Amino acid sequence: MIKYNLKALIAEKEFNEKKRITYDEISKGTGISRTTLSKLASTPGYTTGTNVLEKLCIFFKCSIDQLITIVPDPRK
């Protein structure tokens, strides 16, 4: 299963920029809807397209492995 590290990236950006980062700000900067951002941050196993991943990597100035983590399915 894919785990998105969106909350951690937001926290790091907030710390570095010393200001609160909202989904509205990310949405305006990336064109990704607030609903999609919320689902990425809180819905395990949520799937999205590579265009969304690319926009987030550009916004957070991170690599794909900083944005996502592969977590083994405990049922397998």
C-alpha positions as CSV (number, residue, x, y, z in Angstrom):
1,M,0.0,0.0,0.0
2,I,1.2,3.5,-0.7
3,K,1.4,6.0,2.2
4,Y,1.5,9.7,1.4
5,N,3.7,11.8,3.7
6,L,1.8,14.9,3.0
7,K,1.2,15.9,6.6
8,A,4.9,15.5,7.4
9,L,5.9,17.6,4.3
10,I,3.4,20.3,5.4
11,A,4.8,20.3,9.0
12,E,8.4,20.6,7.6
13,K,7.4,23.5,5.3
14,E,5.6,25.2,8.2
15,F,8.7,24.9,10.3
16,N,11.1,26.1,7.6
17,E,8.9,29.0,6.6
18,K,7.7,29.8,10.1
19,K,4.1,30.1,9.0
20,R,1.0,27.9,8.7
21,I,0.5,26.1,5.4
22,T,-3.1,25.4,4.6
23,Y,-4.7,23.1,2.0
24,D,-6.0,26.3,0.3
25,E,-2.4,27.5,-0.1
26,I,-1.3,24.2,-1.5
27,S,-4.4,24.0,-3.8
28,K,-3.7,27.5,-5.2
29,G,0.0,26.7,-5.7
30,T,-0.6,23.3,-7.4
31,G,-4.1,23.3,-8.9
32,I,-4.9,20.2,-6.8
33,S,-8.3,20.4,-5.2
34,R,-8.6,20.6,-1.4
35,T,-10.7,17.4,-1.4
36,T,-7.9,15.5,-3.1
37,L,-5.3,16.9,-0.7
38,S,-7.4,15.9,2.2
39,K,-7.9,12.4,0.9
40,L,-4.1,12.1,0.2
41,A,-3.4,13.1,3.8
42,S,-5.9,10.9,5.6
43,T,-7.2,8.1,3.4
44,P,-5.0,4.9,3.5
45,G,-4.6,3.4,0.1
46,Y,-6.0,6.4,-1.8
47,T,-4.8,6.4,-5.4
48,T,-4.0,9.4,-7.5
49,G,-2.3,10.2,-10.8
50,T,1.3,10.9,-11.5
51,N,0.4,14.5,-12.4
52,V,-0.8,15.1,-8.8
53,L,2.4,13.6,-7.4
54,E,4.6,15.7,-9.7
55,K,2.8,18.9,-8.7
56,L,3.2,18.1,-5.0
57,C,6.9,17.3,-5.5
58,I,7.4,20.6,-7.2
59,F,5.5,22.5,-4.5
60,F,7.4,20.9,-1.6
61,K,10.7,20.8,-3.6
62,C,11.0,17.2,-2.7
63,S,11.7,13.8,-4.4
64,I,9.0,11.2,-4.9
65,D,10.4,9.0,-2.2
66,Q,10.0,11.9,0.3
67,L,6.3,12.2,-0.8
68,I,5.4,8.5,-0.8
69,T,6.3,5.4,1.2
70,I,5.5,1.8,0.2
71,V,4.0,0.0,3.3
72,P,3.7,-3.8,3.1
73,D,0.1,-5.0,3.4
74,P,-0.1,-6.8,6.7
75,R,-2.7,-9.1,5.3
76,K,-0.3,-10.6,2.9
